[in-house]
Amino acid sequence: MTIRAPVNPIYGAAQTVAATTTATAVVLSRKSKAIMVTNAGPGIAYLRVSPDPLLASAAATAADAIIPPTNIPFVYTKFEDSLQISIVSASTSSVHVMPCESGV
């Protein structure tokens, strides 16, 4: 069963990241309850939301949330105080990250 919950993008706060085999940190400019990510690249990418970017465990790995190369947006919820995410990919992928507010 799919539960649809609307999200409200925080316009002007999106970033596009070149995800590679080295984890890339993305700092979110505003507190948000969700992030919408779209992978426009040819390979699978992975995402990890971290409340503390200084921890070594903050880097994304293949064991984290998947971002398929479908060019379809996926929405992941997060804690408001988690202001950094990490993205990694086996091949170079262009990943668009949009912070969102929950619509419910």
C-alpha positions in Angstrom: 0.0 0.0 0.0 1.3 3.5 -0.9 0.5 6.4 1.4 0.6 9.7 -0.4 1.7 12.7 1.7 2.1 16.0 -0.1 5.3 17.9 0.3 6.0 21.6 -0.2 9.3 22.3 -1.9 11.4 25.1 -0.3 12.0 27.0 -3.6 15.4 28.5 -4.1 17.0 26.0 -1.7 17.7 23.1 -4.2 21.2 21.9 -5.1 22.5 19.6 -7.8 25.4 17.3 -6.8 27.7 15.3 -8.9 27.7 12.0 -6.9 30.8 9.9 -7.4 32.6 7.0 -5.6 33.6 9.5 -2.9 30.8 10.5 -0.6 29.7 14.1 -1.1 28.3 16.2 1.7 25.3 18.3 1.0 24.4 21.0 3.5 20.7 21.9 3.5 20.2 25.7 3.7 17.0 25.5 5.8 15.5 23.3 8.4 13.1 20.9 6.7 11.1 17.8 7.4 11.8 16.0 4.1 14.1 16.0 1.1 13.1 15.3 -2.4 15.9 13.7 -4.5 16.1 12.9 -8.2 18.9 10.9 -9.8 19.4 12.0 -13.4 22.5 10.0 -13.8 23.0 6.5 -15.2 23.9 4.7 -12.0 22.3 4.0 -8.6 23.2 6.5 -5.9 22.8 6.2 -2.1 21.8 8.7 0.5 22.4 9.1 4.3 20.9 11.8 6.5 23.2 12.7 9.4 22.4 14.8 12.4 26.1 15.2 13.1 28.3 15.8 10.0 31.5 15.5 12.1 31.0 11.8 12.7 33.0 9.4 10.5 29.7 7.5 10.1 28.1 10.4 8.3 29.4 9.3 4.9 26.9 7.5 2.7 27.6 3.9 1.7 25.8 1.2 -0.5 24.0 0.1 2.7 22.0 3.4 2.9 18.8 4.7 1.2 18.8 4.1 -2.5 18.2 6.7 -5.2 17.5 4.8 -8.4 18.6 6.3 -11.8 15.0 6.8 -12.9 14.7 10.6 -13.0 11.7 10.2 -10.7 11.7 12.2 -7.5 11.8 10.3 -4.2 10.9 11.9 -0.9 12.6 10.9 2.3 11.6 12.3 5.7 14.2 13.5 8.2 14.5 15.2 11.5 14.4 19.0 11.3 17.8 19.4 12.9 19.5 17.1 10.4 20.9 19.8 8.1 23.4 17.6 6.2 23.1 14.6 3.9 25.7 12.5 2.2 25.4 11.0 -1.3 27.6 8.4 -3.0 27.4 6.5 -6.3 29.4 3.7 -8.1 29.4 5.8 -11.2 29.1 9.6 -11.7 25.4 10.6 -11.3 23.8 14.0 -11.2 21.5 14.1 -8.1 19.1 17.0 -7.5 18.3 17.7 -3.8 15.3 19.8 -2.8 14.5 20.4 0.9 10.7 20.2 1.6 8.2 20.9 4.2 5.5 18.3 5.0 2.1 19.2 3.7 0.3 17.3 6.4 
